[in-house]
Every structure is written in C-alpha cells, then in structure tokens.
Amino acid sequence: MSRLILSVDGVVIKEFTLAKERTTIGRKAHNDVQIEDTFLSGEHAAITMIGNDCILEDLDSTNGTVVNGKPIKRHLLKSNEVIEFGDYKVNFVDETDYTGENFLFSRMVRTKTVKPINE
C-alpha cells in the first residue's frame, strides 16, 4: 500500500492512502488530495496505480510538478521521493518497495531463525 504525507515547513498536515486506481491532486474541492494554495492549479497532478507501480503525471499545470528538485511531466514514483507543489511537500511512501530502508526493516521484522530438518 502506498501513502502520501503532506507537509509544509516540515510540519505534517495530513496523510492520504492511495486506494484508488487514479488519485487527483489540486486546488479544487473535487480532488482526492486538495491543497488550497494559489500555486496549485485546479487539477494539478494525478497518480495512477498500475499493479504495484504509481505513476505521477503533471496535468499541464501552470506552475508544474517537481520530484526531488527536478520538474517532471510523468514520473514513476519510488518510496521516499518528495513531490513539491510550491511550499508544500508530499512524501511518497510505498510499503511494497522491496529496496532501501523499507525492505531492510521488513526483513529484520519478518526474519525467523529456522532450524534445519536434519537436526
């Protein structure tokens, strides 16, 4: 399962679970993730889930979408990447990511000592 953690100036404001095939982000109230800031377009960006992959797409917004400091039009998100919308930062967390810290943590938690059958 994937989550978005919305923050501004380092303070977490809200957390969203990506449960739909397509999650919209923008200033207007009908968006799944509404950020009331004039920097954002009414329909600014969308995240589409395809299998375990989450693809972020800028919806031709006025000010663009930035991931890890680089402007994007379309981007395959990886766990712990940071999406920026003006002063707002959205941390993408993918708990199905089998690389990096999430994988190492899940391996430490799930690892059991198994004795060989012949002992």
N, C-alpha and C positions, 0 to 999 in steps of 0.2 A: 504494500500500500504506500502511496506517495502523499506527501503533505506540503503545504505552502505555509511558511511562517512569515507574517507581515510585520515589519518593524519600521520605526522612524527614529533617527538619532539614537540608535542602539536599544530602544525600548520596544519590546514585543507588544504589538497591538492586538493581533488576532491570529488564529491558526485555522487553516482550511484543509480538509481531507479531499483528495481528488478521487471522487467516487463515480463520476460521470465520464462518458466517453469524450465529451468536449466541455471544458470549463472556460468561461469567458471572464476577462478582466477588463475593467473600465470604470469610467466616472458615473455612468447612468445606473439607476437602481435595478434594472433588469439583469445586470451582470451577476454571475455566480460569486465573483470577488469584486466588490465595489470599493473603489478608493476615491473618496471625494476630494479631488485635488485638480485644480485647473490645468496642471501639467499633463494629466491623462486625457486622452480622447474618450468620447462617449463609449465606444467599443474599441479598446486599445490593443488587446492581445488575446490569444486563446491558447490553451494547452489541450492537445488531442492525445488520448491514450490509444496506442496500438500495441496490443499484447502487454508486455511489461515496459514498453518504451513510452516516454512522454515527450511530445514534440511541441515546443513553444514557437508560436508564429505571431509576428507583428502584423496587425490588421490595417496596414497603411496609416498608422497613427501619425499625428502631426509632429510629435517630439521623439518618436522612435522608442525602441526597446533595447536595453543593454543587458548583456550577461557577462559577468566577470570583467566589467570595464570595457567590453567591446560591443559596438552596435550589431544587432542581428536582424535578419528578416525571418529566418527559420533556423531553429536550433534544437538538436537532440539533447535534452537535459540529463545531467548526471548529478548524483547525490551531492549535496553541499554546495552546488553552484548558487550564485547570487544574481537575481534578476533585479534591475534597478528601474524605477519609474520616478524620476525627479528625486525628491528627498526620501522616498520610500524604498525600502529594500525588501525583497522577498527571497527567503532562503528556501530552496527546493530540497526536500529530504525524501529520498527513495529508500524505503526499508527493504526492498527486494534487491538492492545493489550489492552484488557479491564481490566488490572490490573495496579497497581502502578500509577506513575505520569501521564502518557498519559490518563488513564481512568479518573482520578480526574480532569485533565484540561478539557477534553472534556465534562465532566458532568457539570462543572462550566459554560462553554461557552453555552451549549445547554439547561440548565435548565431554564424553564419559570415558572412564577407563574400562576397557573391555579385556577380560582375561581370555587367552587362547583356550579353545575347547580341549586341547590335549593335556592341560594341566590338572 
